[in-house]
Structures are given as C-alpha cells and as structure tokens.
Amino acid sequence: MLGLLLLLLQVLASCPWLGHSEVVPTFKTACTQFFYEKTPPGDSLRPTNAARICQVYDNQYRFATMYDKTRRIPVYSAYIYKPGSGDRFDSWFVEPQLIDKSYYKYMDTEQSIKDTYRITSKEIGKSQAIDQDYIDAQGLDRGHLSPSGHQSGNDKLATFTLTNIVPQYTTLNQGAWKEYEDKTMPQKTQGCDITYVITGAVPGNNKVPSGRVTIPSHIWSAACCMKNKKPLRAWGAIAENERNKNKVNIFNLKELEKKLAKHYEKPEVTLFKNSCSQQQSSQP
C-alpha cells in the first residue's frame, strides 16, 4: 500500500511536465521558439552520440541545447537574448533524462537525483559531466554557452546546468569573452525587438584532469537581430580557448559559418535559416 502511494505521489508530481519531453528526438518540432524561423542549425554540428535537450526549469522551456554525451560538453545552446535582473544559482543542475529516459523531465541537482533514484554520481556521469569533473580543473572556468547575464528571472537560474557548460580558460572567460557578452552584445542589439543567439564550442584534443570532459578548442557565438518581425542584422564571434589566449574576433555571419566549417571539418555549416535572410554585420 505504501509503495503504491509513493508511486502515485511521484506520478502526480511529474504531471505538469507530461507531454513536454526534455530530451527530444528533434528540434524541428520541440522548443522551436529559440531558433530563428523555428529552424535549428544544420546537421553538420550534430555529434555522433547526440542528445537534444529542451532545457526545462519550473515547468517552462528556457533554452535549447545540443549535447555531446561522449565528450560530455554541449555542442551549442540556442536562446533568446533578454538580459535582466535575477539571482544566480548557488549549485549546479544535471539532466535526469540523460541517465534514463524514464526519469523526470526537468533539470535537478546531482544530490536530489541520487536521493530520488538511489543511484551514484558515477551512474549520473556515464552520460554527462558532473560537479567532480570541474573541481580539479585548474585554470578552467565553467563557461556558460547560454549565459546567465543574457537572461532574467528563472531563465537566469536555468543556465546553471552542466549540460550548458564547457571548460573555458579563466583568462578568456573572465576577459575578452566576458567583454563580448557584457558590452558588445548590448551595443549590437540596440534597436532589435528580438535577438536569436546560438553559442557553441568546437571540441578540442585535450580533456580536464578527470579525463572525462573535452576542452573546446574554440568558443563561438552567432546572433540574428529582428526588427518589426524582419531580420535587421546578423553577426558572429569566435575565440581560441587556450590558456594564454584572450581575444574575440567578430565577423559577419557568413564568415563565421565558413570558419566553423573548417574547424568542424564539414563542407558547410548553417546556423540560421537563409543566413538570417542574408543580413550581415561585423561592426558594433
């Protein structure tokens, strides 16, 4: 009787998320609102062991992430730029459905998942990065792809999930990349009604000390700015993620896509449908 009651309580607790799968088979039909023209990037960015995550927090989709379960880093996160007030989270979330598709469909802390499902950190870490992977990563920060500073309210809290995090060298994360996020983006989005952003990481050849999480060779970002429901401008940025490098290069969107095609060793990379209607900009 007690077992049935506990099962009923668990089902009732998960009911608000029914029909809102977090790990989804395609972005073409789920959490499409985070992509320009409801169209995700082309398949050239999809890793072999991919997971598409509609990031759910407090019963709402917050942003979308293409995750590489082998390298244990996100390939990219797609979001809408809307900076504002809100609190930073004092812990880190992980993704239950990367562990088991039957687990609940919203991000949670590692400890909560361990308590709920009676599993270990090792079991959680089979499919994703865990807190321990970053503790001994000297000189590396937990670099957000969807930055907390580009969100507000609970959207800001939702960015503190390790499926949105890559090992980013402190010099870059707290230097030129921070300047791009905090200063360049506000300048370039002036006059925009809505700005779609895709920020990603090119996998590198090195890993954090645990040997489980790949350190990206480059961090990149692309934006499509809309005015009166029409594209106004688009641009891209990329930076080498190396210990002694601290420079962000800004290009027009087409130039960034060409550079990414070389880095990913693909014939082409398409980030926005019709290249955000061919609107190009490389100036603030």
C-alpha positions in Angstrom: 0.0 0.0 0.0 2.8 2.4 0.9 4.6 1.6 -2.3 1.5 2.4 -4.4 1.1 5.7 -2.5 4.7 6.7 -3.2 4.3 5.8 -6.9 1.1 7.9 -7.1 2.8 10.8 -5.5 5.7 10.6 -7.9 3.3 10.5 -10.9 1.3 13.4 -9.6 4.5 15.4 -9.0 5.6 14.9 -12.6 2.2 15.6 -14.2 2.9 19.3 -15.1 5.7 18.0 -17.4 3.7 15.3 -19.2 3.8 15.9 -22.9 6.9 18.2 -22.6 9.7 15.8 -23.1 13.1 17.4 -22.2 15.4 15.1 -24.2 13.7 15.2 -27.6 14.3 13.4 -30.9 14.4 16.6 -32.9 14.4 20.4 -32.5 12.2 20.7 -35.6 9.1 20.0 -33.5 10.2 20.8 -29.9 11.2 24.1 -28.3 11.4 25.7 -31.8 10.8 29.1 -30.3 14.5 29.5 -29.6 15.5 29.3 -33.2 15.1 31.9 -36.0 12.3 30.8 -38.3 11.8 27.8 -35.9 14.7 26.2 -37.7 17.7 24.7 -35.8 21.3 24.6 -37.3 22.1 22.1 -40.0 23.1 18.6 -39.2 26.8 19.3 -39.7 27.0 20.3 -36.0 25.3 17.1 -34.7 27.8 14.8 -32.8 27.7 11.1 -33.2 26.3 10.5 -29.6 23.9 13.4 -29.6 21.2 14.4 -27.2 18.8 17.3 -27.9 17.7 19.0 -24.7 14.8 21.3 -24.3 16.0 22.8 -21.0 13.1 22.8 -18.6 13.0 24.7 -15.3 10.0 25.4 -13.2 7.7 23.9 -15.8 8.8 26.1 -18.7 11.3 25.7 -21.6 14.2 28.1 -21.1 16.6 27.4 -24.0 17.7 24.5 -26.2 21.0 22.6 -26.1 22.6 20.1 -28.5 24.7 17.9 -26.2 27.6 15.5 -26.9 27.2 12.6 -24.5 30.6 11.2 -25.5 32.7 14.4 -24.9 30.3 15.5 -22.1 30.0 19.0 -23.4 27.3 20.9 -25.2 27.8 21.5 -28.9 25.7 24.6 -28.8 22.9 26.3 -26.8 20.2 28.3 -28.6 18.4 31.1 -26.7 16.7 34.5 -27.0 18.7 37.4 -25.7 16.8 39.1 -22.9 19.1 40.3 -20.1 17.5 41.5 -16.9 17.5 41.1 -13.1 17.5 37.8 -11.3 19.5 35.6 -9.0 22.4 33.3 -9.7 22.0 29.7 -8.7 24.3 28.5 -5.9 24.6 25.0 -7.1 24.7 23.1 -10.5 22.0 21.1 -12.2 22.3 17.9 -14.3 20.0 16.3 -16.7 18.0 13.3 -15.4 16.8 12.1 -18.8 20.4 11.6 -20.0 20.7 9.0 -17.3 17.4 7.2 -18.0 14.5 8.3 -20.3 12.0 7.2 -17.6 13.4 9.8 -15.1 11.6 13.1 -14.7 11.9 15.7 -17.4 13.4 18.8 -15.7 16.9 19.6 -14.6 17.8 18.9 -11.0 20.8 18.9 -8.7 23.0 15.8 -8.6 22.2 15.2 -4.9 18.5 15.3 -5.5 18.7 12.8 -8.3 20.9 10.5 -6.2 18.4 10.6 -3.4 15.3 10.2 -5.6 16.6 7.2 -7.7 19.1 5.7 -5.3 21.9 6.0 -7.8 25.5 7.2 -7.6 27.4 10.1 -9.1 29.3 7.5 -11.2 26.0 6.4 -12.8 25.0 10.0 -13.4 28.3 10.7 -15.0 28.1 8.0 -17.6 26.2 10.3 -19.9 27.2 13.8 -18.8 29.6 16.0 -16.9 29.2 16.1 -13.1 30.4 18.5 -10.5 33.6 16.5 -9.7 34.8 16.9 -13.2 35.3 20.6 -12.7 36.6 20.7 -9.1 40.2 19.8 -10.1 40.2 21.7 -13.4 42.7 24.4 -12.5 42.7 27.4 -14.7 39.4 26.4 -16.3 36.0 28.0 -15.5 32.5 26.6 -16.1 31.8 28.6 -19.2 28.1 29.1 -20.0 27.0 28.8 -23.6 23.7 30.3 -22.7 25.0 33.0 -20.3 23.1 33.9 -17.2 23.8 37.5 -18.0 21.8 37.2 -21.2 18.7 36.1 -19.3 16.4 37.3 -16.5 14.4 35.7 -13.6 14.1 32.0 -13.7 15.7 31.8 -17.2 18.9 33.0 -15.5 18.7 30.2 -12.9 18.2 27.6 -15.7 21.5 28.4 -17.3 23.3 26.8 -14.3 23.1 23.3 -15.7 26.2 21.4 -16.6 24.7 20.5 -19.9 25.1 24.2 -20.8 28.7 24.3 -19.6 32.1 23.8 -21.2 35.6 24.0 -19.7 36.6 27.6 -20.6 40.0 29.0 -19.7 39.7 31.6 -17.0 41.7 34.2 -18.9 39.2 34.2 -21.8 36.0 33.6 -19.7 36.7 36.5 -17.4 38.4 38.6 -20.0 37.6 39.1 -23.7 34.7 36.7 -23.8 33.1 38.4 -20.8 33.5 41.8 -22.6 31.8 40.4 -25.6 28.9 39.1 -23.6 28.5 42.2 -21.3 29.5 45.1 -23.6 29.5 44.1 -27.3 26.1 42.3 -27.2 24.2 45.2 -25.7 25.8 47.5 -28.3 25.0 45.3 -31.3 21.4 44.5 -30.2 20.4 48.1 -29.9 17.2 48.6 -32.0 16.4 44.9 -32.0 13.0 43.7 -31.0 14.2 40.2 -30.6 17.7 38.6 -31.0 18.1 34.9 -31.6 21.5 33.6 -30.4 23.4 30.3 -30.9 26.6 29.9 -28.9 28.7 26.8 -29.3 32.1 25.1 -28.7 34.4 23.3 -31.1 35.7 20.1 -29.5 39.5 20.2 -28.9 42.0 17.4 -28.3 42.5 17.9 -24.6 40.4 17.0 -21.5 40.0 18.1 -17.9 42.1 16.2 -15.3 39.3 13.7 -14.7 39.8 12.6 -18.3 36.0 12.7 -18.9 35.3 16.1 -20.3 36.7 17.6 -23.5 38.1 21.1 -23.5 36.9 23.1 -26.6 39.5 24.5 -28.9 37.2 27.4 -29.8 34.2 29.2 -28.3 31.8 30.9 -30.8 28.5 32.7 -30.9 26.2 33.9 -33.6 23.2 36.3 -33.4 20.2 37.2 -35.6 18.6 40.5 -34.7 15.0 41.2 -35.7 13.1 44.4 -36.1 9.4 44.6 -36.9 9.5 40.8 -37.5 12.2 41.2 -40.1 15.9 40.5 -39.9 17.9 43.7 -39.2 21.4 42.4 -38.9 23.4 39.2 -38.1 26.9 38.7 -36.8 29.3 36.1 -35.3 32.2 35.9 -32.8 34.8 33.3 -32.2 37.7 32.9 -29.8 40.5 30.4 -29.3 40.1 28.6 -26.0 43.7 28.4 -24.9 45.3 29.1 -21.6 47.2 32.2 -22.8 44.8 33.5 -25.4 42.4 36.3 -24.7 40.9 37.7 -27.9 37.5 37.6 -29.5 37.2 38.1 -33.3 33.9 39.4 -34.7 32.8 38.6 -38.2 29.7 38.8 -40.3 27.6 35.6 -40.1 28.8 34.1 -43.4 32.4 34.5 -42.4 31.8 32.7 -39.1 30.0 29.9 -40.8 33.0 29.4 -43.2 35.4 29.3 -40.3 33.2 26.8 -38.4 33.1 24.6 -41.4 36.9 24.4 -41.3 37.0 23.8 -37.6 34.4 21.1 -37.7 35.8 19.7 -40.9 32.4 19.8 -42.7 31.6 21.0 -46.2 29.4 23.8 -44.7 27.8 25.0 -41.5 24.4 26.7 -41.4 23.4 28.4 -38.2 20.3 30.4 -39.2 17.9 29.6 -41.9 18.7 31.7 -45.1 21.6 33.1 -43.0 19.1 35.3 -41.2 17.8 36.4 -44.6 21.4 37.4 -45.7 21.6 40.3 -43.2 25.3 40.7 -42.4 27.1 42.9 -39.9 30.6 42.8 -38.3 30.5 46.2 -36.7 29.1 47.2 -33.3 
